[in-house]
Amino acid sequence: MAISDTDQSMPQFATTHWSVVLAAGQQVSPHAEGALAKLCGSYWYPLYAFVRRRGYDAHEAQDLTQAFFVRLLEKNYLGTADRQRGRFRSFLVGALKHFLDNEWDKAQTLKRGGKVEFVPLDDVLAEKRYGQEPFHDWTPERIFERRWALTLMEEVMRKLNSDYAKLQKSELFNTLEVYLTGESGLTCYAGAARQLNMSEGAVKVAVHRLRRRYGELLRAEIAQTVASPGDVEDEIRHLFAALG
């Protein structure tokens, strides 16, 4: 059941440095709105959590988050992003701060029930997740950074799960997933080997390949939000620091 090093079914790592951002910044592109919607669809919650921590209630935060996404496209904020420096993560939270500080009055015209929803926010899920946030004196910025890191890692796990499902290896993934986080505290593979009817050596190799694929997908995901290949490792360090 182990995944072969020569298995060509797995999607290959592709460096896409800010490709989604750049596509969204090109108003003449027919794919601009779809590209922006895809990115924001993945990372809406960190922005929602930021707005909530700024003191807005749940309904206001939902309206403001939607209005911000709409304004991103309408005003072509992404077209002003400098791909030669910085991170999309930093650009996005900076644009949100500007929006909240200077455009709240304009956002009021997008009333609940009357606005166009740019990203399908799950109101119940959003509040359930926000209810699990730390309630000490964390700033909106720190909440955003932490949730951005967690959301990115969740997206990577979703794609990794999909990879194995496409190969009809979901049982392998579900059994070995715990070795990615180390939460099990296991130092051997005997239990997994019995469950999967594999040798311990084969399980060890499978875990190695699972971790390697996770690293590839993590870097591929991050590559969409940084300016150059050299920024990927620095962003990884930043994301893990945000989880500390």
Buried (B, 14 or more C-beta within 10 A) or exposed (E): BBBEEEEEEBBEEEEBBBBBBBBBBBEEEEEBBEBBBBBBEBBBBBBBBBBBBBEBEBEBBBBBBBBBBBBBBEEBBBBEBEBEEBBBBBBBBEBBBEBBEEBEEEBEEBEEEEBEEBBEBEEEEBBEBBEEBEEEEBEBEBBBBBBBBBBBBEBBBEBBBBBBEEBEBEEBBEBBBBBBEEEEEEEEBEEBBEBBEBEBEBBBBBBEBBEEBBBBBBBBBBBBBBBEEEBBEEBBEBBEEBEE
